[in-house]
Amino acid sequence: MLAILGAMEEEVALLRDEMQVESEAVHAGIPVFRGSFKGTQIALAQSGIGKVNATICTQILVDLYKPRGLIFSGVAGGLLPNMRVGDLVAASHLIQFDIDLTAFGRRHGELPDRDRMIQSDADMVHHVSESFDAVFEGETGAPNLMIGTVVSGDKFIEDTDTLRWLQREFGALATEMEGAAVGYTCQLNGLPFVVIRGLSDTADESAADNYRDNLDKVCRHSFRLMEHLIPVIGEALIAPSRIQEKIGGTSN
């Protein structure tokens, strides 16, 4: 079982329409669709916007659906000048930018007894890169893929000063509102995860208009990647258990 998570209707609709839904449920107001996508058993959830919703949703998926891994897919604002709307970012690390304990000598985004940076599963990030190449390489007008730090906070960023601060303080590629909360919850539960973001805007003063204009395009780019990625990660996650079964059979 692979858990797939998006915050908004637009971020999960294409996957939901293409999966074979076997059951539907609502937990704490969060819809979850269970079924098969291209031969992989998945639980697809729409968390709602923001870190609290994302945390609740992730823990529900962990407790009730027992996934072997989790993919979060959604949109974000790009923080670098050379980024284009539609480009994709795989988060190697995530940080909660709105955690502020600097009064106690800690850096922005740092909690006591926890690493500042939340690390995605390296193998899953690698699978994202390979799937991106398989889907988009050589295609005219294809998006770019970047791998690096993504920052999360309960604020939609639409001003240049904050954009610059996020990039310089955290070395971040993109900003959004859920990924670090998902990653933090997965980390506490020992669940492999990866966060993938499509850029709907560039987090400056025109961000809100760009977001509305480009949401559909970005979600379609993300869907094309996920369409290839889900079976790949699904197979990779069950491979260790198959190896253990063979080892167990041999020893008997």
C-alpha positions as CSV (number, residue, x, y, z in Angstrom):
1,M,0.0,0.0,0.0
2,L,1.3,3.4,-1.0
3,A,-0.2,6.6,0.4
4,I,-0.7,9.5,-1.9
5,L,-1.6,12.9,-0.6
6,G,-2.6,16.3,-2.0
7,A,-3.9,19.4,-0.2
8,M,-6.6,20.5,-2.7
9,E,-9.2,19.0,-5.0
10,E,-7.2,20.0,-8.1
11,E,-4.1,18.2,-6.8
12,V,-5.8,14.8,-6.4
13,A,-8.6,14.9,-9.0
14,L,-6.6,13.6,-12.0
15,L,-5.3,10.6,-10.0
16,R,-8.7,9.9,-8.5
17,D,-10.3,9.9,-11.9
18,E,-7.8,7.4,-13.2
19,M,-7.6,5.0,-10.3
20,Q,-9.9,2.0,-9.7
21,V,-11.6,3.1,-6.5
22,E,-12.5,0.1,-4.3
23,S,-13.7,2.0,-1.2
24,E,-14.2,5.6,0.0
25,A,-14.1,6.9,3.5
26,V,-14.1,10.2,5.4
27,H,-12.0,10.6,8.5
28,A,-12.1,13.9,10.4
29,G,-13.6,15.5,7.3
30,I,-10.7,14.2,5.1
31,P,-11.8,12.1,2.1
32,V,-9.7,9.0,1.4
33,F,-10.0,6.8,-1.7
34,R,-8.6,3.3,-1.6
35,G,-8.0,1.3,-4.7
36,S,-5.6,0.5,-7.5
37,F,-3.6,2.8,-9.8
38,K,-1.8,1.1,-12.7
39,G,-1.5,-2.1,-10.6
40,T,-0.4,-0.4,-7.4
41,Q,-2.6,-0.4,-4.3
42,I,-2.9,3.2,-3.1
43,A,-4.8,5.3,-0.5
44,L,-5.4,8.7,-2.0
45,A,-6.3,11.5,0.4
46,Q,-7.1,15.2,0.1
47,S,-5.8,16.8,3.3
48,G,-7.0,20.4,3.0
49,I,-4.7,23.4,3.1
50,G,-2.1,24.1,5.8
51,K,0.2,22.3,8.1
52,V,-2.4,21.3,10.7
53,N,-4.6,19.6,8.1
54,A,-1.6,18.0,6.5
55,T,-0.4,16.6,9.8
56,I,-3.8,15.2,10.8
57,C,-4.2,13.6,7.3
58,T,-0.8,12.0,7.4
59,Q,-1.3,10.4,10.8
60,I,-4.7,9.1,9.7
61,L,-3.1,7.4,6.7
62,V,-0.4,6.0,8.9
63,D,-2.7,4.6,11.5
64,L,-5.6,3.4,9.4
65,Y,-4.1,2.4,6.1
66,K,-0.6,1.2,7.1
67,P,1.3,2.4,4.0
68,R,4.9,1.4,3.2
69,G,5.6,4.8,1.9
70,L,4.0,8.2,1.1
71,I,4.1,10.7,-1.8
72,F,2.9,14.2,-1.4
73,S,2.2,16.0,-4.7
74,G,1.0,19.6,-5.0
75,V,1.9,23.1,-6.1
76,A,4.3,25.7,-4.7
77,G,5.9,29.1,-5.3
78,G,9.4,29.1,-6.9
79,L,12.1,31.2,-5.1
80,L,14.8,31.5,-7.8
81,P,14.8,33.9,-10.7
82,N,15.5,31.2,-13.4
83,M,12.5,29.1,-12.4
84,R,9.5,28.8,-14.7
85,V,5.9,28.1,-14.0
86,G,5.3,24.4,-14.5
87,D,8.7,23.3,-13.4
88,L,8.8,20.5,-10.8
89,V,10.7,20.3,-7.5
90,A,11.5,17.2,-5.5
91,A,12.2,18.0,-1.9
92,S,15.4,16.5,-0.7
93,H,14.9,18.3,2.6
94,L,12.0,20.3,4.1
95,I,11.9,23.0,6.8
96,Q,9.1,24.7,8.7
97,F,10.0,28.3,8.0
98,D,7.4,29.8,10.4
99,I,8.9,28.0,13.5
100,D,10.6,30.8,15.4
101,L,12.5,30.1,18.6
102,T,15.2,32.6,17.9
103,A,14.5,34.2,21.3
104,F,16.1,31.1,22.7
105,G,19.2,31.1,20.5
106,R,17.8,28.7,17.9
107,R,17.7,29.2,14.1
108,H,14.5,29.8,12.2
109,G,12.8,26.5,11.6
110,E,14.6,24.7,14.4
111,L,12.8,22.8,17.2
112,P,14.4,21.5,20.4
113,D,15.9,18.0,20.1
114,R,15.0,17.9,16.4
115,D,17.0,18.5,13.2
116,R,16.1,21.7,11.5
117,M,15.9,19.9,8.1
118,I,13.6,17.0,7.5
119,Q,15.0,14.6,5.0
120,S,13.0,12.9,2.3
121,D,13.8,9.2,1.6
122,A,16.8,9.3,-0.7
123,D,15.7,6.3,-2.8
124,M,12.3,7.8,-3.4
125,V,13.9,11.1,-4.5
126,H,16.1,9.0,-6.9
127,H,13.0,7.4,-8.3
128,V,11.4,10.8,-8.9
129,S,14.5,11.9,-10.9
130,E,14.4,8.7,-13.0
131,S,10.7,8.9,-13.6
132,F,11.0,12.5,-14.7
133,D,13.6,11.6,-17.3
134,A,11.4,8.8,-18.6
135,V,8.4,11.0,-19.0
136,F,9.8,14.4,-20.1
137,E,13.3,13.9,-21.5
138,G,13.6,15.3,-25.1
139,E,10.1,16.8,-25.1
140,T,9.8,20.3,-26.5
141,G,8.6,22.7,-23.9
142,A,9.1,20.2,-21.1
143,P,9.4,21.4,-17.5
144,N,12.6,21.3,-15.6
145,L,13.2,19.2,-12.5
146,M,15.1,20.6,-9.5
147,I,16.0,18.7,-6.3
148,G,16.7,20.6,-3.1
149,T,15.1,22.3,0.0
150,V,11.5,23.2,0.1
151,V,10.1,25.4,3.0
152,S,6.6,25.2,4.5
153,G,4.6,27.6,6.5
154,D,1.0,28.7,7.1
155,K,1.3,31.6,4.8
156,F,0.9,32.1,1.0
157,I,4.0,34.1,0.0
158,E,3.4,37.0,-2.4
159,D,6.1,39.5,-1.7
160,T,9.7,39.9,-2.9
161,D,11.2,40.6,0.5
162,T,9.9,37.4,2.0
163,L,10.9,35.5,-1.1
164,R,14.5,36.7,-0.7
165,W,14.5,35.9,3.0
166,L,13.3,32.3,2.4
167,Q,15.9,31.7,-0.2
168,R,18.8,33.2,1.7
169,E,17.9,32.0,5.2
170,F,17.1,28.4,4.1
171,G,18.7,28.0,0.7
172,A,15.2,27.0,-0.5
173,L,14.0,26.3,-4.0
174,A,10.3,26.6,-3.3
175,T,7.7,27.6,-0.7
176,E,4.4,26.0,0.1
177,M,2.0,25.2,3.1
178,E,2.1,21.5,3.9
179,G,5.2,19.5,2.9
180,A,7.3,19.9,6.0
181,A,4.4,19.0,8.2
182,V,3.9,15.8,6.2
183,G,7.6,15.0,6.3
184,Y,7.8,15.7,10.0
185,T,4.9,13.3,10.7
186,C,6.3,10.6,8.5
187,Q,9.7,11.0,10.2
188,L,8.2,10.5,13.6
189,N,6.5,7.4,12.3
190,G,9.5,6.0,10.5
191,L,7.7,6.1,7.1
192,P,9.6,6.7,3.9
193,F,8.3,9.7,2.0
194,V,8.9,12.2,-0.7
195,V,7.4,15.6,-1.5
196,I,7.0,16.8,-5.1
197,R,5.9,20.3,-6.0
198,G,4.9,21.9,-9.3
199,L,5.6,25.6,-9.5
200,S,2.4,27.6,-10.0
201,D,4.0,31.0,-9.3
202,T,7.2,32.8,-8.3
203,A,6.1,33.9,-4.8
204,D,6.3,37.6,-5.7
205,E,3.6,40.3,-5.9
206,S,1.9,38.6,-8.9
207,A,1.8,35.2,-7.2
208,A,-1.9,35.1,-6.5
209,D,-2.9,35.8,-10.1
210,N,-0.2,33.4,-11.5
211,Y,-1.4,30.7,-9.1
212,R,-5.0,30.9,-10.4
213,D,-4.0,31.1,-14.0
214,N,-1.5,28.2,-13.9
215,L,-3.0,25.7,-11.4
216,D,-4.4,23.4,-14.1
217,K,-1.2,23.3,-16.1
218,V,0.9,22.6,-13.1
219,C,-1.3,19.8,-11.9
220,R,-1.2,18.1,-15.3
221,H,2.6,18.2,-15.2
222,S,2.6,16.6,-11.8
223,F,0.1,14.0,-12.8
224,R,2.2,12.9,-15.8
225,L,5.1,12.4,-13.4
226,M,3.0,10.6,-10.8
227,E,1.5,8.3,-13.4
228,H,5.0,6.9,-14.0
229,L,6.3,7.2,-10.5
230,I,3.6,5.5,-8.5
231,P,4.1,2.0,-10.0
232,V,7.9,2.4,-9.7
233,I,7.8,3.3,-6.0
234,G,5.1,0.8,-5.3
235,E,7.3,-2.0,-6.7
236,A,10.4,-0.7,-4.9
237,L,8.6,-0.7,-1.6
238,I,7.3,-4.3,-1.8
239,A,10.6,-5.7,-3.1
240,P,12.3,-5.9,0.3
241,S,9.4,-8.0,1.7
242,R,9.6,-10.4,-1.3
243,I,13.4,-10.8,-0.6
244,Q,12.6,-11.6,3.1
245,E,9.9,-14.1,2.0
246,K,12.5,-15.9,-0.2
247,I,15.1,-15.9,2.6
248,G,12.5,-17.3,5.0
249,G,11.4,-20.0,2.6
250,T,15.0,-21.0,2.1
251,S,15.7,-21.3,5.8
252,N,12.7,-23.5,6.3
